[in-house]
């Protein structure tokens, strides 16, 4: 479970990038976080992960504060950024094993998961290639595989579908559905609103650092599409 409590964040003492937002993402939910560029999505996601500090409020991961117990919180989470910044001088398999080492993933678990996810995303033949030779989409797949191999309870993703080919997008959506059935928690930002509408159980819309609408997908969109609701809120 993720509990965002009255969270605010400013940069350089200027206007708040995120202004006093509160959200609860329960176990077994796929929760979409949508908003225009600069609305505060990435700032919120980085704060959840403990990458940036929290000016006001707190963020709890399974009841523990990311401010007070960052290591314990990070152990149960995985983060996939919108732009995979990998060690390009490493081979794909070495990078994946490096991440597994960081999370102290047992050898049997990692071997099974590396085999499972590299086959799913079509990278099993590229594991011994240098990451520097990969396309953006292939790097995104390496980031996804690395994040999933240590079996996190909570998956945080910033625009996870960017750069993926259609089959990988489909496989990722199916994988997300199966993970939440196991009780895992998924929180992700996206600009692909039709994907969010079909995939997610809940949604929050952020505008200029404030949450302007949140709830179940059914309640938020009613008889409209999520895209219509979003555009109507943007015009206000």
Phi and psi in degrees as GROMACS dihedral restraints (atoms count N, CA, C in turn):
[ dihedral_restraints ]
;  ai    aj    ak    al  type     phi  dphi    fc
    3     4     5     6     1  -115.6    20    10
    4     5     6     7     1   128.1    20    10
    6     7     8     9     1  -122.4    20    10
    7     8     9    10     1   112.3    20    10
    9    10    11    12     1   -97.6    20    10
   10    11    12    13     1   118.7    20    10
   12    13    14    15     1  -119.4    20    10
   13    14    15    16     1   107.6    20    10
   15    16    17    18     1    49.5    20    10
   16    17    18    19     1    44.6    20    10
   18    19    20    21     1   -79.7    20    10
   19    20    21    22     1   130.3    20    10
   21    22    23    24     1  -134.0    20    10
   22    23    24    25     1   149.0    20    10
   24    25    26    27     1  -150.3    20    10
   25    26    27    28     1   130.4    20    10
   27    28    29    30     1  -121.3    20    10
   28    29    30    31     1   157.2    20    10
   30    31    32    33     1  -118.8    20    10
   31    32    33    34     1   129.4    20    10
   33    34    35    36     1    56.5    20    10
   34    35    36    37     1    34.8    20    10
   36    37    38    39     1    57.7    20    10
   37    38    39    40     1    25.8    20    10
   39    40    41    42     1   -96.7    20    10
   40    41    42    43     1  -164.7    20    10
   42    43    44    45     1   -55.3    20    10
   43    44    45    46     1   143.8    20    10
   45    46    47    48     1   -63.8    20    10
   46    47    48    49     1   127.6    20    10
   48    49    50    51     1   -73.0    20    10
   49    50    51    52     1   -34.4    20    10
   51    52    53    54     1  -132.0    20    10
   52    53    54    55     1   130.9    20    10
   54    55    56    57     1  -123.2    20    10
   55    56    57    58     1    93.9    20    10
   57    58    59    60     1    55.1    20    10
   58    59    60    61     1    57.8    20    10
   60    61    62    63     1  -100.4    20    10
   61    62    63    64     1   149.5    20    10
   63    64    65    66     1  -135.3    20    10
   64    65    66    67     1   130.9    20    10
   66    67    68    69     1  -146.7    20    10
   67    68    69    70     1   150.8    20    10
   69    70    71    72     1  -126.1    20    10
   70    71    72    73     1   124.5    20    10
   72    73    74    75     1  -113.4    20    10
   73    74    75    76     1   110.9    20    10
   75    76    77    78     1   -82.9    20    10
   76    77    78    79     1   162.3    20    10
   78    79    80    81     1   -60.3    20    10
   79    80    81    82     1   142.0    20    10
   81    82    83    84     1    78.7    20    10
   82    83    84    85     1    17.7    20    10
   84    85    86    87     1  -112.6    20    10
   85    86    87    88     1   144.9    20    10
   87    88    89    90     1  -105.4    20    10
   88    89    90    91     1   112.0    20    10
   90    91    92    93     1  -114.3    20    10
   91    92    93    94     1   121.3    20    10
   93    94    95    96     1   -93.2    20    10
   94    95    96    97     1   140.9    20    10
   96    97    98    99     1  -123.6    20    10
   97    98    99   100     1   108.8    20    10
   99   100   101   102     1  -124.4    20    10
  100   101   102   103     1   154.9    20    10
  102   103   104   105     1   170.3    20    10
  103   104   105   106     1   165.9    20    10
  105   106   107   108     1   -70.7    20    10
  106   107   108   109     1   169.2    20    10
  108   109   110   111     1   -60.3    20    10
  109   110   111   112     1   131.8    20    10
  111   112   113   114     1    84.8    20    10
  112   113   114   115     1     7.4    20    10
  114   115   116   117     1   -75.5    20    10
  115   116   117   118     1   -21.4    20    10
  117   118   119   120     1   121.2    20    10
  118   119   120   121     1     7.6    20    10
  120   121   122   123     1   -65.4    20    10
  121   122   123   124     1   -54.3    20    10
  123   124   125   126     1   -65.9    20    10
  124   125   126   127     1   -36.9    20    10
  126   127   128   129     1   -58.9    20    10
  127   128   129   130     1   -44.6    20    10
  129   130   131   132     1   -63.7    20    10
  130   131   132   133     1   -45.1    20    10
  132   133   134   135     1   -62.4    20    10
  133   134   135   136     1   -43.7    20    10
  135   136   137   138     1   -66.6    20    10
  136   137   138   139     1   -31.5    20    10
  138   139   140   141     1   -69.9    20    10
  139   140   141   142     1   -39.9    20    10
  141   142   143   144     1   -57.2    20    10
  142   143   144   145     1   -40.9    20    10
  144   145   146   147     1   -81.5    20    10
  145   146   147   148     1    -6.0    20    10
  147   148   149   150     1    78.4    20    10
  148   149   150   151     1    17.4    20    10
  150   151   152   153     1   -78.7    20    10
  151   152   153   154     1   -35.0    20    10
  153   154   155   156     1  -122.6    20    10
  154   155   156   157     1   159.9    20    10
  156   157   158   159     1   -78.9    20    10
  157   158   159   160     1   167.6    20    10
  159   160   161   162     1  -111.4    20    10
  160   161   162   163     1   122.3    20    10
  162   163   164   165     1   -75.9    20    10
  163   164   165   166     1   -46.6    20    10
  165   166   167   168     1  -138.1    20    10
  166   167   168   169     1   150.8    20    10
  168   169   170   171     1    82.0    20    10
  169   170   171   172     1  -160.4    20    10
  171   172   173   174     1  -156.7    20    10
  172   173   174   175     1   163.6    20    10
  174   175   176   177     1  -131.2    20    10
  175   176   177   178     1   123.4    20    10
  177   178   179   180     1  -107.3    20    10
  178   179   180   181     1   134.3    20    10
  180   181   182   183     1  -114.2    20    10
  181   182   183   184     1   111.0    20    10
  183   184   185   186     1    51.0    20    10
  184   185   186   187     1    41.1    20    10
  186   187   188   189     1    85.4    20    10
  187   188   189   190     1    -3.1    20    10
  189   190   191   192     1  -108.0    20    10
  190   191   192   193     1   139.6    20    10
  192   193   194   195     1   -74.9    20    10
  193   194   195   196     1   130.3    20    10
  195   196   197   198     1   -66.7    20    10
  196   197   198   199     1   -24.1    20    10
  198   199   200   201     1   -74.8    20    10
  199   200   201   202     1   -40.8    20    10
  201   202   203   204     1   -89.9    20    10
  202   203   204   205     1   -32.6    20    10
  204   205   206   207     1  -133.5    20    10
  205   206   207   208     1    63.3    20    10
  207   208   209   210     1   -61.5    20    10
  208   209   210   211     1   -39.9    20    10
  210   211   212   213     1   -66.7    20    10
  211   212   213   214     1   -44.3    20    10
  213   214   215   216     1   -62.4    20    10
  214   215   216   217     1   -38.9    20    10
  216   217   218   219     1   -67.3    20    10
  217   218   219   220     1   -44.4    20    10
  219   220   221   222     1   -67.2    20    10
  220   221   222   223     1   -26.5    20    10
  222   223   224   225     1   -62.0    20    10
  223   224   225   226     1   -26.9    20    10
  225   226   227   228     1  -101.3    20    10
  226   227   228   229     1     4.1    20    10
  228   229   230   231     1  -118.4    20    10
  229   230   231   232     1   159.0    20    10
  231   232   233   234     1  -131.2    20    10
  232   233   234   235     1   146.4    20    10
  234   235   236   237     1  -127.7    20    10
  235   236   237   238     1   125.8    20    10
  237   238   239   240     1  -117.2    20    10
  238   239   240   241     1   107.5    20    10
  240   241   242   243     1   -75.6    20    10
  241   242   243   244     1   168.4    20    10
  243   244   245   246     1   -72.0    20    10
  244   245   246   247     1   -26.4    20    10
  246   247   248   249     1  -123.8    20    10
  247   248   249   250     1   100.4    20    10
  249   250   251   252     1   -63.8    20    10
  250   251   252   253     1   110.7    20    10
  252   253   254   255     1  -101.4    20    10
  253   254   255   256     1    89.1    20    10
  255   256   257   258     1  -102.8    20    10
  256   257   258   259     1   166.8    20    10
  258   259   260   261     1   -79.5    20    10
  259   260   261   262     1    99.0    20    10
  261   262   263   264     1   -72.8    20    10
  262   263   264   265     1   -15.1    20    10
  264   265   266   267     1   -82.5    20    10
  265   266   267   268     1    -2.8    20    10
  267   268   269   270     1   -96.8    20    10
  268   269   270   271     1   154.9    20    10
  270   271   272   273     1   -76.2    20    10
  271   272   273   274     1   154.4    20    10
  273   274   275   276     1   -57.3    20    10
  274   275   276   277     1   -45.2    20    10
  276   277   278   279     1   -65.0    20    10
  277   278   279   280     1   -35.6    20    10
  279   280   281   282     1   -68.6    20    10
  280   281   282   283     1   -38.6    20    10
  282   283   284   285     1   -66.1    20    10
  283   284   285   286     1   -44.2    20    10
  285   286   287   288     1   -61.8    20    10
  286   287   288   289     1   -43.4    20    10
  288   289   290   291     1   -66.7    20    10
  289   290   291   292     1   -33.9    20    10
  291   292   293   294     1   -60.7    20    10
  292   293   294   295     1   -45.3    20    10
  294   295   296   297     1   -65.0    20    10
  295   296   297   298     1   -41.7    20    10
  297   298   299   300     1   -61.7    20    10
  298   299   300   301     1   -37.5    20    10
  300   301   302   303     1   -62.8    20    10
  301   302   303   304     1   -41.4    20    10
  303   304   305   306     1   -59.3    20    10
  304   305   306   307     1   -35.9    20    10
  306   307   308   309     1   -95.5    20    10
  307   308   309   310     1     5.1    20    10
  309   310   311   312     1    54.8    20    10
  310   311   312   313     1    44.1    20    10
  312   313   314   315     1   -72.8    20    10
  313   314   315   316     1   126.0    20    10
  315   316   317   318     1   -56.3    20    10
  316   317   318   319     1   146.6    20    10
  318   319   320   321     1   -56.6    20    10
  319   320   321   322     1   -45.6    20    10
  321   322   323   324     1   -63.3    20    10
  322   323   324   325     1   -42.3    20    10
  324   325   326   327     1   -63.1    20    10
  325   326   327   328     1   -46.5    20    10
  327   328   329   330     1   -66.8    20    10
  328   329   330   331     1   -39.5    20    10
  330   331   332   333     1   -62.4    20    10
  331   332   333   334     1   -43.2    20    10
  333   334   335   336     1   -64.5    20    10
  334   335   336   337     1   -42.6    20    10
  336   337   338   339     1   -73.9    20    10
  337   338   339   340     1   -37.7    20    10
  339   340   341   342     1   -61.0    20    10
  340   341   342   343     1   -44.3    20    10
  342   343   344   345     1   -62.4    20    10
  343   344   345   346     1   -45.3    20    10
  345   346   347   348     1   -61.9    20    10
  346   347   348   349     1   -50.7    20    10
  348   349   350   351     1   -80.2    20    10
  349   350   351   352     1   -31.3    20    10
  351   352   353   354     1   -69.2    20    10
  352   353   354   355     1   -34.0    20    10
  354   355   356   357     1   -68.9    20    10
  355   356   357   358     1   -41.3    20    10
  357   358   359   360     1   -59.8    20    10
  358   359   360   361     1   -43.3    20    10
  360   361   362   363     1   -98.0    20    10
  361   362   363   364     1     8.4    20    10
  363   364   365   366     1    68.9    20    10
  364   365   366   367     1    34.9    20    10
  366   367   368   369     1  -113.4    20    10
  367   368   369   370     1     5.9    20    10
  369   370   371   372     1   -61.9    20    10
  370   371   372   373     1   -27.1    20    10
  372   373   374   375     1   -86.3    20    10
  373   374   375   376     1    -6.0    20    10
  375   376   377   378     1  -111.9    20    10
  376   377   378   379     1     7.6    20    10
  378   379   380   381     1   -61.9    20    10
  379   380   381   382     1   -29.5    20    10
  381   382   383   384     1   -97.7    20    10
  382   383   384   385     1    12.1    20    10
  384   385   386   387     1   -91.0    20    10
  385   386   387   388     1   151.3    20    10
  387   388   389   390     1   -68.3    20    10
  388   389   390   391     1   138.3    20    10
  390   391   392   393     1   -61.4    20    10
  391   392   393   394     1   -28.9    20    10
  393   394   395   396     1   -61.0    20    10
  394   395   396   397     1   -21.3    20    10
  396   397   398   399     1   -88.6    20    10
  397   398   399   400     1    -2.3    20    10
  399   400   401   402     1   -86.6    20    10
  400   401   402   403     1   150.9    20    10
  402   403   404   405     1   -74.2    20    10
  403   404   405   406     1   171.1    20    10
  405   406   407   408     1   -58.3    20    10
  406   407   408   409     1   -43.1    20    10
  408   409   410   411     1   -63.5    20    10
  409   410   411   412     1   -38.6    20    10
  411   412   413   414     1   -68.8    20    10
  412   413   414   415     1   -37.8    20    10
  414   415   416   417     1   -64.0    20    10
  415   416   417   418     1   -38.6    20    10
  417   418   419   420     1   -62.3    20    10
  418   419   420   421     1   -38.4    20    10
  420   421   422   423     1   -66.3    20    10
  421   422   423   424     1   -39.8    20    10
  423   424   425   426     1   -61.9    20    10
  424   425   426   427     1   -41.6    20    10
  426   427   428   429     1   -62.5    20    10
  427   428   429   430     1   -42.2    20    10
  429   430   431   432     1   -64.0    20    10
  430   431   432   433     1   -47.6    20    10
  432   433   434   435     1   -61.4    20    10
  433   434   435   436     1   -44.2    20    10
  435   436   437   438     1   -60.8    20    10
  436   437   438   439     1   -39.5    20    10
  438   439   440   441     1   -71.0    20    10
  439   440   441   442     1   -35.2    20    10
  441   442   443   444     1   -86.9    20    10
  442   443   444   445     1   -22.7    20    10
  444   445   446   447     1   -65.5    20    10
  445   446   447   448     1   -26.2    20    10
  447   448   449   450     1   -91.3    20    10
  448   449   450   451     1     9.3    20    10
  450   451   452   453     1    56.2    20    10
  451   452   453   454     1    61.4    20    10
  453   454   455   456     1   -69.9    20    10
  454   455   456   457     1   152.5    20    10
  456   457   458   459     1   -80.4    20    10
  457   458   459   460     1   -30.5    20    10
  459   460   461   462     1  -127.8    20    10
  460   461   462   463     1   128.9    20    10
  462   463   464   465     1  -116.2    20    10
  463   464   465   466     1   122.8    20    10
  465   466   467   468     1  -112.3    20    10
  466   467   468   469     1   124.7    20    10
  468   469   470   471     1  -133.6    20    10
  469   470   471   472     1   136.1    20    10
  471   472   473   474     1  -110.1    20    10
  472   473   474   475     1   106.8    20    10
  474   475   476   477     1    51.6    20    10
  475   476   477   478     1    60.8    20    10
  477   478   479   480     1   -68.2    20    10
  478   479   480   481     1   -19.3    20    10
  480   481   482   483     1   -92.6    20    10
  481   482   483   484     1    -6.2    20    10
  483   484   485   486     1   -64.7    20    10
  484   485   486   487     1   127.4    20    10
  486   487   488   489     1    87.3    20    10
  487   488   489   490     1    -9.8    20    10
  489   490   491   492     1   -83.6    20    10
  490   491   492   493     1   144.6    20    10
  492   493   494   495     1   -75.0    20    10
  493   494   495   496     1   163.0    20    10
  495   496   497   498     1   -54.0    20    10
  496   497   498   499     1   -39.9    20    10
  498   499   500   501     1   -66.6    20    10
  499   500   501   502     1   -40.6    20    10
  501   502   503   504     1   -65.9    20    10
  502   503   504   505     1   -36.5    20    10
  504   505   506   507     1   -62.5    20    10
  505   506   507   508     1   -46.0    20    10
  507   508   509   510     1   -61.2    20    10
  508   509   510   511     1   -47.5    20    10
  510   511   512   513     1   -62.2    20    10
  511   512   513   514     1   -38.1    20    10
  513   514   515   516     1   -66.1    20    10
  514   515   516   517     1   -42.1    20    10
  516   517   518   519     1   -62.6    20    10
  517   518   519   520     1   -43.8    20    10
  519   520   521   522     1   -64.2    20    10
  520   521   522   523     1   -38.5    20    10
  522   523   524   525     1   -64.9    20    10
  523   524   525   526     1   -41.7    20    10
  525   526   527   528     1   -61.3    20    10
  526   527   528   529     1   -41.0    20    10
  528   529   530   531     1   -62.3    20    10
  529   530   531   532     1   -42.4    20    10
  531   532   533   534     1   -69.8    20    10
  532   533   534   535     1   -34.5    20    10
  534   535   536   537     1   -67.0    20    10
  535   536   537   538     1   -40.5    20    10
  537   538   539   540     1   -70.7    20    10
  538   539   540   541     1   -26.7    20    10
  540   541   542   543     1   -64.6    20    10
  541   542   543   544     1   -25.1    20    10
  543   544   545   546     1   -86.5    20    10
  544   545   546   547     1     1.3    20    10
  546   547   548   549     1    94.9    20    10
  547   548   549   550     1     4.9    20    10
  549   550   551   552     1   -75.3    20    10
  550   551   552   553     1   160.6    20    10
  552   553   554   555     1  -113.9    20    10
  553   554   555   556     1   131.3    20    10
  555   556   557   558     1  -126.1    20    10
  556   557   558   559     1   125.9    20    10
  558   559   560   561     1  -128.0    20    10
  559   560   561   562     1   121.4    20    10
  561   562   563   564     1  -147.6    20    10
  562   563   564   565     1   149.6    20    10
  564   565   566   567     1   -95.9    20    10
  565   566   567   568     1   150.6    20    10
  567   568   569   570     1  -161.2    20    10
  568   569   570   571     1   151.7    20    10
  570   571   572   573     1  -101.0    20    10
  571   572   573   574     1    -5.1    20    10
  573   574   575   576     1   -90.5    20    10
  574   575   576   577     1    88.2    20    10
  576   577   578   579     1   -70.8    20    10
  577   578   579   580     1   -31.3    20    10
  579   580   581   582     1   -68.6    20    10
  580   581   582   583     1   -31.8    20    10
  582   583   584   585     1   -66.6    20    10
  583   584   585   586     1   -46.2    20    10
  585   586   587   588     1   -60.3    20    10
  586   587   588   589     1   -41.6    20    10
  588   589   590   591     1   -62.0    20    10
  589   590   591   592     1   -41.0    20    10
  591   592   593   594     1   -82.2    20    10
  592   593   594   595     1   -25.2    20    10
  594   595   596   597     1   -98.7    20    10
  595   596   597   598     1   -33.7    20    10
  597   598   599   600     1   -94.3    20    10
  598   599   600   601     1   149.1    20    10
  600   601   602   603     1   -87.7    20    10
  601   602   603   604     1   -33.4    20    10
  603   604   605   606     1  -136.6    20    10
  604   605   606   607     1   162.3    20    10
  606   607   608   609     1  -148.5    20    10
  607   608   609   610     1   147.2    20    10
  609   610   611   612     1  -128.6    20    10
  610   611   612   613     1   135.9    20    10
  612   613   614   615     1  -110.0    20    10
  613   614   615   616     1   124.9    20    10
  615   616   617   618     1  -112.4    20    10
  616   617   618   619     1   137.7    20    10
  618   619   620   621     1  -139.7    20    10
  619   620   621   622     1   123.7    20    10
  621   622   623   624     1    51.1    20    10
  622   623   624   625     1    41.4    20    10
  624   625   626   627     1    83.3    20    10
  625   626   627   628     1     0.2    20    10
  627   628   629   630     1  -121.2    20    10
  628   629   630   631     1   144.5    20    10
  630   631   632   633     1   -76.3    20    10
  631   632   633   634     1   120.9    20    10
  633   634   635   636     1  -103.2    20    10
  634   635   636   637     1   -16.7    20    10
  636   637   638   639     1  -162.6    20    10
  637   638   639   640     1   137.1    20    10
  639   640   641   642     1  -154.3    20    10
  640   641   642   643     1   149.8    20    10
  642   643   644   645     1   156.6    20    10
  643   644   645   646     1  -166.9    20    10
  645   646   647   648     1   -68.2    20    10
  646   647   648   649     1   153.6    20    10
  648   649   650   651     1   -59.0    20    10
  649   650   651   652     1   -40.2    20    10
  651   652   653   654     1   -62.1    20    10
  652   653   654   655     1   -45.3    20    10
  654   655   656   657     1   -69.0    20    10
  655   656   657   658     1   -37.3    20    10
  657   658   659   660     1   -68.9    20    10
  658   659   660   661     1   -44.6    20    10
  660   661   662   663     1   -92.4    20    10
  661   662   663   664     1   -22.1    20    10
  663   664   665   666     1    55.5    20    10
  664   665   666   667     1  -125.7    20    10
  666   667   668   669     1   -91.6    20    10
  667   668   669   670     1     1.2    20    10
  669   670   671   672     1   -97.0    20    10
  670   671   672   673     1   174.9    20    10
  672   673   674   675     1   -87.6    20    10
  673   674   675   676     1   159.5    20    10
  675   676   677   678     1   -61.0    20    10
  676   677   678   679     1   -35.9    20    10
  678   679   680   681     1   -61.4    20    10
  679   680   681   682     1   -43.3    20    10
  681   682   683   684     1   -62.4    20    10
  682   683   684   685     1   -44.8    20    10
  684   685   686   687     1   -60.9    20    10
  685   686   687   688     1   -44.8    20    10
  687   688   689   690     1   -62.1    20    10
  688   689   690   691     1   -46.3    20    10
  690   691   692   693     1   -66.6    20    10
  691   692   693   694     1   -35.8    20    10
  693   694   695   696     1   -64.6    20    10
  694   695   696   697     1   -40.6    20    10
  696   697   698   699     1   -68.7    20    10
  697   698   699   700     1   -34.5    20    10
  699   700   701   702     1   -67.3    20    10
  700   701   702   703     1   -30.2    20    10
  702   703   704   705     1   -78.8    20    10
  703   704   705   706     1   -17.3    20    10
